[in-house]
Amino acid sequence: QVQLVESGGGLVQAGGSLRLSCAASGTIFSINDMGWYRQAPGKQRELVAIIISSSSANYGDSVKGRFTISRDNATNTVYLQMNSLKPEDTAVYSCTAMVRLRQRVGFNRYWGQGTQVTVSS
């Protein structure tokens, strides 16, 4: 139905930057929000950032001022620019999107496979 394909994860030193990308494909009629969650070992999954439009986005408190979320509606792609990375940012980052399928009523949330981000001190 819907596939979310992520890229951009990897290993980076503290203070460095990474840019994550996630492209949604499938029988998509429309997408409401797109965003990113993360989960570190032994911790609960937490919101990183969710974007509805270029003027409407929510960020987790721990990433405000360091991360920027954006989206390209033409390609159904969401990006996460991560700057000033800290070791505590180390986690599996998962892309998510609220998607309405063609010829279907209502929205469902879909998730990508997750991509590992590791920040060394």
Residue pairs with C-beta under 8 A, 6 or more apart in sequence:
1 26
1 27
1 101
1 110
2 24
2 25
2 26
2 27
2 28
2 97
2 99
2 101
2 108
2 110
3 24
3 25
3 26
4 22
4 23
4 24
4 95
4 96
4 97
4 110
4 111
4 112
4 113
5 22
5 23
5 25
5 112
5 113
6 20
6 21
6 22
6 93
6 94
6 95
6 112
6 113
6 114
6 115
7 20
7 21
7 22
7 115
8 18
8 19
8 20
8 21
8 80
8 115
9 18
9 20
9 93
9 115
9 116
9 117
10 18
10 116
10 117
10 118
11 118
11 119
11 120
12 18
12 85
12 117
12 118
12 119
12 120
13 85
13 119
13 120
14 85
14 86
14 87
14 119
14 120
14 121
15 84
15 85
16 85
16 119
17 81
17 82
17 83
17 84
17 85
18 82
18 85
18 117
19 79
19 80
19 81
19 82
20 36
20 79
20 80
20 82
20 93
20 95
20 115
20 117
21 77
21 78
21 79
22 34
22 36
22 77
22 78
22 79
22 95
22 97
22 112
23 75
23 76
23 77
24 31
24 34
24 76
24 77
24 78
24 97
24 99
24 110
25 76
26 99
26 101
27 101
27 102
27 103
28 76
28 99
28 100
28 101
28 102
29 99
29 100
29 101
29 102
29 103
29 104
30 99
30 100
31 73
31 76
31 97
31 98
31 99
31 100
32 52
32 97
32 98
32 99
32 100
32 107
33 50
33 51
33 52
33 97
33 98
34 50
34 51
34 71
34 76
34 78
34 95
34 96
34 97
34 98
35 47
35 48
35 49
35 50
35 51
35 69
35 78
35 95
35 96
35 97
36 48
36 49
36 50
36 69
36 78
36 80
36 93
36 94
36 95
36 96
37 45
37 46
37 47
37 48
37 93
37 94
37 96
38 45
38 46
38 48
38 89
38 91
38 92
38 93
38 94
38 117
39 45
39 46
39 91
39 92
39 94
40 88
40 90
40 91
40 92
43 91
45 94
46 60
46 62
47 58
47 59
47 60
48 59
48 60
48 63
48 67
48 69
48 80
48 93
49 57
49 58
49 59
49 60
49 63
49 67
49 68
49 69
49 80
50 57
50 58
50 69
51 57
51 69
51 70
51 71
51 78
54 70
54 71
57 69
59 67
59 69
62 88
63 82
63 89
66 82
66 83
66 84
66 85
67 80
67 81
67 82
67 83
68 80
68 81
68 83
69 78
69 79
69 80
69 81
70 78
70 79
70 81
71 77
71 78
71 79
72 78
72 79
76 97
78 95
78 97
80 93
82 89
82 117
85 117
85 119
86 119
87 119
87 120
87 121
88 119
89 117
89 119
90 117
90 118
90 119
91 117
92 114
92 115
92 116
92 117
93 114
93 115
93 116
93 117
94 111
94 112
94 113
94 114
94 115
95 111
95 112
96 109
96 110
96 111
96 112
97 109
97 110
98 107
98 108
98 109
98 110
99 107
99 108
99 109
99 110
100 106
100 107
100 108
101 108
